[in-house]
């Protein structure tokens, strides 16, 4: 039996396909359309899923959409009426979109899914999130915590998963939302809502949480169970086209920062402050989930579950024995949860967890064939080395990394979710003092303060990080071990107070400077043979050459673009940036050997992203 799950029409639309409960394929629409966070109906993602399974829509028995559109519309109308006439401008923009297609989704999906004859199922938004967290998890019984901006009415939920059943027992409702509170500060500090929240999280360690008490006293009341009450006088998202109100701006003494302008210490301190308050909310919610469910394990999903600093705090508080977080925790993951909700909960199909998750490393996307790869490289006039012998390929790439080269790595099936997990990654030597600056400024073209994540061999994690257990999906932040930290010189201490973030970034804090953030933390991915295959073997070869079991990893894209999917996209990114080596499946390309390298093109391209 095939079940197709769909999420769409808000941000990060996606499709996921199950065959007899097994995850066959899942992907975001943005990877095909090249529109970052694409919200359109995921036609190309659906086409990919069907192709991967070798079926047509006529073979699909159920289509499950990740939320209830009419309930969401009810919330919008009630909110606009409550704030009328203040919300008319926002109302006039939203209603035509609903009248055009969102209110008539069943009709629209029939039109967009020709050949499908089965029923449509509509779980609630937070049911889909919860299903995506629990059903692929390794646990037979677990508390399920979902936290995001808002679905229909719910902005957070606590549930209990047992076997093949999932029950939501508590909800928090709009407009009171931890996700929207965090997004308000994302907006106020000049980042884009629904995509810039992770930038705010990365900025937080540069600041001091001196506004945390102000936030608690003026903006939000946090209760012992983690539920919150927001003073809506400070916010504008119910009735307007912005997140914050004039009263919010007066509280912090200025209007919202304009995007791309210099970050001030105020921005850094605000980031630190809202991060502290958000962690407090997350921990209290987790404690309450343990209290009311009695479960020993926790599953997390929803956009706030991508706050890996907060996740790490929950883990270190030892509220639960183990936690598992859905890799596609945001709305994209709702497609998978919607499909799994039908299979396990509605159809009551058996579920037999065996202590391992069923997410398959989240390698659920497309993979080019050898013919597709080499055909494109020939057409591009590229020079490459083909390796039928994997050992020769790994030797070549590991040696280049040990020599300080930056490698674009495209291998196997593309990741499902926002993190690059070793299938579409840019990688390098974490011991390099200049690697973070080079990757940010000459390859990613992004803000210099942004940290990079380490990948560490699972068996070696305790040598480098204070992390209990594993983190295969890069969703936990943990401290770098004291043993590998380096003391700061007086000059470095002074640099840490400099308003120029580039000077702070360049201070060496550990033996792994490229991945150690300013607060000695790191967002960790543990790598193992079972999940990560060739990527794990590359890291083992790198360790053999260098003695180091850690490499730096970032997503294979530049700022403003989705992660690359095809050989053409990988090659174009390679040629437009200062990347040294490109690996596409069994083909290895060296920039130094390419005849069509255009240094001016690379420089012009870099300068088109004026950040620093």
Beta strands, then each sheet from edge to edge (+ up, - down):
strand 1: 2-7
strand 2: 14-19
strand 3: 22-28
strand 4: 60-65
strand 5: 119-122
strand 6: 141-147
strand 7: 154-162
strand 8: 165-173
strand 9: 220-222
strand 10: 228-230
strand 11: 297-301
strand 12: 322-325
strand 13: 385-386
strand 14: 407-410
strand 15: 424-429
strand 16: 453-457
strand 17: 476-479
strand 18: 521-527
strand 19: 550-555
strand 20: 581-584
strand 21: 587-590
sheet 1: 3+ 2- 1+ 4+ 5+
sheet 2: 8+ 7- 6+ 11+ 12+
sheet 3: 9+ 10-
sheet 4: 13+ 21- 20+ 14+ 15- 19+ 16- 18- 17+
end
